[in-house]
Amino acid sequence: MSKDDLVVKILSQFKPNATQRKVFELLSDKQWHCRSCEGKSIASEQYAGGGGIQGLQRGTKNRPGLVIASKNEFCSQCQKTTRWDCWTGEIKQANAAANIPKKLIQKILNFYSYTDIIEQRQRAAHELVIDHRFPMERWGSIEESLSVDIGEDEIFKKFQLLKKDASGNHNLLKSRACERCIKEGKRGTPFGIQFWYEGNEVWTSNYQCGREAEQGCIGCGWYDFDTWRKKLNEKLSELEKTK
């Protein structure tokens, strides 16, 4: 299959007015594009997220993921340093999440009492994101279908609630931290706090993706913010006692 045929095939897998199609059409020339002046004119806030770049990278059950490079560079149009993206022309195995059934969404929201894990505030459903603890970027495959009958232990093991409102998007912050971890091998520091309840900043797992890689996330605040906060408070209490 020629590169032109690949572009045509990928385009055919999108709905006509889909945001991801518009983003792909921009990137299909395999040139570098500024997110600020080109991306936002196409998809505004969705350009970098699941509706745009991230969604293209992850792929779906019917479409492979795309290998998209990103960098920071000065933009002569924006007159500032911005984020740029370029499709390399390569594809990869999809690692998309399965759709969460409506009944399971409600079950997860009820389990966590509609409370985001970081600010510990009860919120409306539209201000919450059901976050997979283990980041999709490390899955290496498509998620299996989710059953509405999973128990509370499985819900706690698999999901946490993050906020997404007018004042901030914690799910996006986590995604950026996970992308950096994959690229540089340095685990996340939520809000600049350099603490890990297991291990340290360095990613030490022998696996970069797949189920085995999840072990490397344990200890990072973005993976399990509730445990991270509890362990951090315990550490601070211990230090206070030594004074």
BELGIQUI-V225556 format. One record per pair of residues at least 4 apart in sequence whose ideal C-beta (glycine too) atoms are under 6 Angstrom apart, sorted by the first residue. I is the first residue (numbers start at 1). J is the second residue. D is the distance in Angstrom with one decimal. If there is no record, write none. Layout:
# BELGIQUI-V225556
i & j & d
I & J & D
I & J & D
This chain:
# BELGIQUI-V225556
i & j & d
1 & 5 & 4.7
1 & 6 & 5.5
3 & 89 & 5.8
7 & 28 & 5.0
13 & 62 & 6.0
13 & 63 & 4.6
14 & 18 & 4.6
14 & 20 & 5.9
14 & 21 & 3.5
19 & 43 & 4.8
19 & 46 & 5.3
19 & 51 & 4.5
20 & 55 & 5.2
20 & 56 & 5.9
22 & 42 & 4.9
23 & 43 & 6.0
23 & 52 & 4.4
24 & 28 & 5.8
26 & 33 & 5.7
27 & 87 & 4.1
30 & 87 & 5.5
30 & 89 & 5.1
32 & 84 & 4.8
32 & 86 & 4.6
33 & 38 & 4.7
33 & 85 & 5.8
34 & 38 & 5.2
34 & 75 & 4.5
34 & 82 & 5.1
34 & 84 & 5.5
35 & 39 & 3.9
35 & 83 & 4.6
36 & 40 & 6.0
36 & 78 & 4.9
36 & 82 & 4.4
37 & 77 & 4.7
37 & 78 & 5.2
39 & 47 & 3.9
40 & 44 & 5.4
43 & 47 & 4.0
43 & 52 & 5.1
46 & 51 & 3.6
46 & 52 & 5.3
47 & 52 & 4.3
48 & 52 & 5.9
48 & 53 & 5.0
49 & 54 & 5.4
50 & 54 & 5.2
50 & 55 & 4.6
51 & 55 & 5.8
53 & 85 & 5.9
56 & 66 & 4.7
57 & 65 & 5.4
57 & 66 & 5.9
57 & 68 & 5.4
58 & 65 & 5.5
58 & 95 & 5.5
58 & 96 & 4.7
58 & 136 & 6.0
59 & 63 & 5.2
59 & 64 & 4.9
59 & 65 & 3.4
59 & 94 & 2.9
59 & 96 & 5.6
60 & 94 & 6.0
60 & 96 & 4.9
61 & 142 & 5.7
64 & 91 & 4.1
64 & 94 & 5.5
65 & 92 & 4.6
65 & 94 & 4.8
66 & 87 & 5.7
66 & 91 & 6.0
67 & 88 & 4.7
67 & 90 & 4.0
67 & 92 & 5.6
68 & 85 & 5.6
68 & 87 & 5.3
69 & 86 & 5.0
69 & 88 & 5.9
70 & 85 & 5.1
71 & 84 & 5.4
72 & 81 & 5.6
73 & 84 & 5.1
74 & 81 & 5.1
75 & 82 & 4.8
78 & 82 & 5.3
94 & 142 & 5.4
95 & 136 & 5.6
95 & 139 & 4.2
95 & 140 & 5.8
95 & 141 & 5.9
96 & 142 & 5.4
97 & 136 & 5.8
97 & 143 & 4.9
98 & 143 & 4.3
98 & 145 & 5.2
98 & 146 & 5.2
100 & 104 & 5.3
100 & 105 & 5.2
100 & 146 & 5.8
101 & 148 & 5.1
103 & 148 & 4.4
104 & 146 & 5.9
104 & 148 & 4.7
108 & 130 & 5.5
108 & 155 & 5.7
108 & 159 & 5.6
109 & 114 & 5.4
111 & 152 & 5.9
111 & 155 & 5.2
112 & 161 & 4.9
114 & 122 & 5.1
114 & 123 & 5.9
115 & 122 & 5.1
116 & 121 & 5.9
116 & 123 & 5.9
116 & 161 & 5.1
116 & 162 & 5.9
116 & 163 & 4.1
117 & 160 & 4.7
117 & 161 & 5.7
117 & 225 & 4.7
117 & 226 & 5.6
118 & 170 & 5.5
118 & 225 & 5.6
123 & 127 & 4.1
123 & 128 & 5.4
127 & 165 & 4.4
128 & 161 & 5.0
129 & 162 & 4.8
129 & 164 & 4.9
129 & 171 & 4.3
130 & 159 & 5.5
131 & 160 & 5.3
131 & 162 & 4.7
131 & 171 & 5.6
133 & 160 & 5.9
133 & 223 & 5.3
134 & 214 & 4.7
135 & 178 & 4.2
137 & 178 & 5.5
137 & 182 & 5.7
138 & 209 & 4.7
138 & 213 & 4.8
140 & 209 & 3.7
140 & 210 & 4.5
150 & 154 & 4.2
154 & 158 & 5.9
155 & 159 & 5.7
162 & 170 & 4.2
162 & 171 & 4.6
163 & 170 & 5.2
164 & 169 & 4.7
164 & 171 & 5.9
174 & 222 & 4.5
177 & 188 & 3.6
177 & 222 & 5.3
180 & 184 & 5.6
181 & 187 & 5.4
181 & 203 & 6.0
185 & 203 & 4.5
186 & 201 & 5.2
187 & 201 & 5.4
187 & 203 & 5.8
187 & 220 & 4.7
188 & 220 & 5.1
188 & 222 & 4.4
189 & 193 & 5.9
189 & 194 & 5.1
190 & 221 & 4.0
195 & 232 & 5.3
196 & 200 & 5.6
196 & 219 & 4.2
197 & 219 & 5.2
197 & 228 & 5.6
197 & 231 & 3.6
198 & 218 & 5.3
198 & 219 & 3.2
199 & 219 & 4.5
203 & 216 & 5.3
205 & 213 & 5.6
205 & 215 & 5.5
205 & 216 & 3.0
207 & 212 & 4.2
207 & 213 & 4.1
208 & 213 & 6.0
209 & 213 & 5.2
217 & 223 & 4.1
221 & 225 & 5.4
221 & 228 & 3.7
224 & 228 & 6.0
